[in-house]
Amino acid sequence: MSGALVSLRDVRKSYGSGAAAQQVLDGLSLEIEERDFAVVLGPSGCGKTTLLNLIGGLDTADRGRIVACGVELAGASRAELTAYRARSVGFIFQFYNLLPTLTAQENVEAGVRVAGVSREQARERARGLLTRVGLGGRAGSFPSELSGGEQQRVAIARALAKRPSLLLADEPTGNLDEETAAGMVELMEELNRETGVTFIAVSHNPGLARAGNRIVRLSHGLVDEEAVRGE
């Protein structure tokens, strides 16, 4: 096994059964190194979100091997996958997934508490990260009082608060206007460089590629093209 942080070998995943079965990933192999900012591009239906869900332990492959952060995901129990997600993985979603009844500060604290961090530590981390993403003055605001870009910044702070090894972003700029999306791409690039957390972002937006050092293009459930900057 390589020293990659994430390694997929001959991974296959389909949905449905019989004649209605849809093959989404068809023998995909891919490696992501520690500290990478990997951007996975491709049209709708090419398997991007499925790939992210498999790496995040939210779904299981039909065949193949997936190792992430030292954990063999294929064959892992539900409890093992829950522990892996809580300890090692941060998630960012297109629609933010913030809890509407909690403030920005409380949303970030909730994200870190699931990793077993004390309340005092969670509060301190939340304050620091909200300041880092430019929202130190909005910590007491509820999601409904924040713009889309601000909500996504809260979501990024929440994902980073538990200090994961791996951050997975599903269309992180998909619900933002062009200018706000550009700022979000720049912020994620800076955070990847500052924290050393490995980022894997999937998108149909090629503009996100400028943040990545590893660019992967999917087509028909396989890696169609891969480029690594600096090599």
C-alpha positions as CSV (number, residue, x, y, z in Angstrom):
1,M,0.0,0.0,0.0
2,S,1.3,3.4,-0.9
3,G,1.8,6.3,1.6
4,A,-1.1,8.2,0.2
5,L,-3.6,9.7,2.6
6,V,-6.5,8.4,0.4
7,S,-6.2,5.4,-1.9
8,L,-8.9,3.9,-4.1
9,R,-8.2,0.7,-6.1
10,D,-10.6,-0.6,-8.7
11,V,-13.6,0.9,-6.9
12,R,-17.1,0.0,-8.3
13,K,-20.4,1.4,-7.3
14,S,-23.9,1.0,-8.8
15,Y,-27.4,1.9,-7.7
16,G,-30.5,-0.1,-8.4
17,S,-30.6,-3.7,-9.5
18,G,-31.2,-5.8,-12.6
19,A,-31.9,-4.0,-15.8
20,A,-32.4,-0.7,-14.0
21,A,-29.0,-0.8,-12.3
22,Q,-26.8,2.3,-13.0
23,Q,-23.1,1.9,-12.8
24,V,-21.7,5.1,-11.3
25,L,-18.1,4.2,-10.6
26,D,-16.6,1.5,-12.9
27,G,-13.2,0.4,-11.6
28,L,-11.9,3.8,-10.5
29,S,-8.4,4.1,-9.0
30,L,-7.1,7.2,-7.4
31,E,-4.6,8.4,-4.8
32,I,-4.6,11.7,-2.9
33,E,-1.5,12.7,-1.0
34,E,-1.3,14.4,2.4
35,R,-1.7,18.2,2.2
36,D,-3.1,18.0,-1.3
37,F,-5.9,20.3,-2.5
38,A,-7.5,17.9,-5.0
39,V,-10.3,19.2,-7.2
40,V,-12.4,16.6,-8.9
41,L,-14.2,17.9,-12.0
42,G,-16.8,16.5,-14.4
43,P,-20.3,16.8,-15.6
44,S,-23.4,15.8,-13.6
45,G,-23.8,12.1,-13.3
46,C,-20.1,11.3,-13.7
47,G,-19.7,10.0,-10.2
48,K,-18.2,13.0,-8.3
49,T,-20.5,13.0,-5.3
50,T,-20.6,9.2,-5.1
51,L,-16.8,9.3,-5.0
52,L,-16.9,11.9,-2.2
53,N,-19.5,9.9,-0.2
54,L,-17.4,6.7,-0.4
55,I,-14.2,8.5,0.8
56,G,-16.2,10.2,3.6
57,G,-17.7,6.8,4.8
58,L,-21.2,8.0,4.0
59,D,-21.7,5.1,1.5
60,T,-20.0,1.8,0.7
61,A,-18.5,0.5,-2.5
62,D,-19.7,-2.7,-4.2
63,R,-16.2,-3.7,-5.0
64,G,-12.6,-2.5,-4.6
65,R,-10.5,-1.1,-1.8
66,I,-10.7,2.3,-0.1
67,V,-8.2,3.4,2.5
68,A,-8.4,6.8,4.0
69,C,-6.5,8.3,7.0
70,G,-5.2,4.7,7.7
71,V,-8.8,3.3,7.9
72,E,-9.9,0.4,5.6
73,L,-13.4,1.6,4.7
74,A,-14.5,-1.5,2.8
75,G,-15.9,-3.9,5.3
76,A,-15.7,-1.4,8.2
77,S,-18.6,-1.6,10.7
78,R,-21.1,1.2,11.1
79,A,-19.5,2.1,14.4
80,E,-16.1,2.2,12.9
81,L,-17.3,4.5,10.0
82,T,-19.0,6.8,12.5
83,A,-15.7,7.1,14.5
84,Y,-13.8,7.7,11.3
85,R,-16.1,10.5,10.3
86,A,-16.1,12.1,13.7
87,R,-12.3,11.9,14.2
88,S,-10.8,12.3,10.7
89,V,-13.2,14.0,8.3
90,G,-14.7,17.4,7.9
91,F,-17.6,18.1,5.4
92,I,-18.6,21.1,3.5
93,F,-21.9,21.0,1.5
94,Q,-23.3,23.1,-1.3
95,F,-26.3,24.2,0.9
96,Y,-24.2,24.8,4.1
97,N,-26.3,22.5,6.3
98,L,-26.1,24.8,9.3
99,L,-28.5,24.4,12.2
100,P,-31.0,27.3,11.9
101,T,-31.6,27.6,15.6
102,L,-27.9,28.0,16.5
103,T,-25.7,31.0,16.1
104,A,-22.6,30.9,13.9
105,Q,-20.5,30.4,17.0
106,E,-22.8,27.6,18.3
107,N,-22.8,25.9,14.8
108,V,-19.0,25.7,14.8
109,E,-18.9,24.5,18.4
110,A,-21.4,21.8,17.6
111,G,-19.2,20.6,14.8
112,V,-16.2,20.2,17.1
113,R,-18.0,18.7,20.1
114,V,-18.8,15.5,18.1
115,A,-15.1,14.9,18.1
116,G,-15.0,14.8,21.9
117,V,-13.5,18.2,22.4
118,S,-14.4,20.0,25.7
119,R,-16.8,22.8,25.7
120,E,-14.2,25.4,26.6
121,Q,-11.8,24.2,23.8
122,A,-14.7,24.1,21.3
123,R,-15.6,27.7,22.2
124,E,-12.0,28.8,21.8
125,R,-11.5,27.1,18.5
126,A,-14.9,28.4,17.2
127,R,-13.9,32.0,18.0
128,G,-10.5,31.7,16.4
129,L,-11.8,30.1,13.2
130,L,-14.7,32.5,12.8
131,T,-12.2,35.3,13.0
132,R,-9.9,33.6,10.5
133,V,-12.7,33.3,7.9
134,G,-13.7,36.9,8.4
135,L,-16.7,36.5,10.6
136,G,-15.4,37.4,14.1
137,G,-18.0,40.1,14.3
138,R,-20.9,37.8,13.3
139,A,-20.4,35.0,15.8
140,G,-23.8,35.7,17.4
141,S,-25.7,35.8,14.2
142,F,-28.1,33.1,13.1
143,P,-27.9,31.5,9.6
144,S,-31.0,33.4,8.4
145,E,-29.1,36.7,9.2
146,L,-26.1,35.7,7.1
147,S,-25.5,35.9,3.4
148,G,-24.8,32.7,1.4
149,G,-21.1,33.4,1.4
150,E,-21.1,34.0,5.1
151,Q,-23.0,30.8,5.8
152,Q,-20.4,28.9,3.7
153,R,-17.6,30.5,5.7
154,V,-19.3,29.3,8.9
155,A,-19.5,25.8,7.3
156,I,-15.8,25.9,6.5
157,A,-15.0,27.0,10.1
158,R,-17.2,24.2,11.5
159,A,-15.5,21.6,9.2
160,L,-12.0,22.7,10.4
161,A,-12.8,23.1,14.1
162,K,-12.3,19.4,15.0
163,R,-8.9,19.5,13.2
164,P,-9.6,16.7,10.7
165,S,-7.0,15.1,8.5
166,L,-9.3,15.3,5.5
167,L,-11.8,17.9,4.4
168,L,-14.4,16.9,1.8
169,A,-16.3,19.7,-0.1
170,D,-19.3,18.9,-2.3
171,E,-19.9,21.7,-4.8
172,P,-18.7,24.3,-2.2
173,T,-19.3,27.2,-4.6
174,G,-22.3,25.9,-6.4
175,N,-24.8,28.1,-4.5
176,L,-22.8,31.3,-4.7
177,D,-22.5,34.1,-7.1
178,E,-19.4,34.4,-9.2
179,E,-17.6,37.0,-7.1
180,T,-18.4,35.3,-3.8
181,A,-17.4,32.0,-5.2
182,A,-14.0,33.4,-6.2
183,G,-13.5,34.6,-2.7
184,M,-14.4,31.2,-1.3
185,V,-12.0,29.5,-3.6
186,E,-9.2,31.8,-2.4
187,L,-10.1,31.2,1.2
188,M,-10.0,27.4,0.9
189,E,-6.7,27.6,-0.9
190,E,-5.2,29.7,1.9
191,L,-6.6,27.4,4.6
192,N,-5.2,24.3,2.9
193,R,-1.8,25.9,2.9
194,E,-2.0,27.2,6.4
195,T,-3.5,24.2,8.2
196,G,-2.0,21.3,6.1
197,V,-5.4,19.7,6.0
198,T,-6.0,17.7,2.8
199,F,-8.9,19.1,0.8
200,I,-10.9,17.1,-1.8
201,A,-13.5,19.2,-3.5
202,V,-15.8,18.0,-6.2
203,S,-17.5,20.4,-8.7
204,H,-18.8,21.0,-12.2
205,N,-17.3,24.5,-12.0
206,P,-13.8,24.5,-13.6
207,G,-13.1,27.8,-11.8
208,L,-12.4,25.8,-8.7
209,A,-9.5,24.1,-10.4
210,R,-7.3,27.2,-9.8
211,A,-7.2,26.4,-6.1
212,G,-6.0,22.8,-6.5
213,N,-2.6,21.3,-6.9
214,R,-4.1,18.0,-8.0
215,I,-6.8,18.2,-10.7
216,V,-8.8,15.0,-11.5
217,R,-11.4,14.8,-14.3
218,L,-14.0,12.1,-14.2
219,S,-15.9,10.6,-17.1
220,H,-18.2,7.6,-17.1
221,G,-17.2,6.5,-13.6
222,L,-13.4,6.5,-14.3
223,V,-10.5,9.0,-14.0
224,D,-10.3,10.5,-17.5
225,E,-7.4,12.8,-16.8
226,E,-5.2,13.7,-13.8
227,A,-2.7,16.5,-13.5
228,V,-0.5,17.4,-10.5
229,R,1.0,20.9,-10.4
230,G,4.7,21.1,-9.6
231,E,5.5,17.7,-11.1
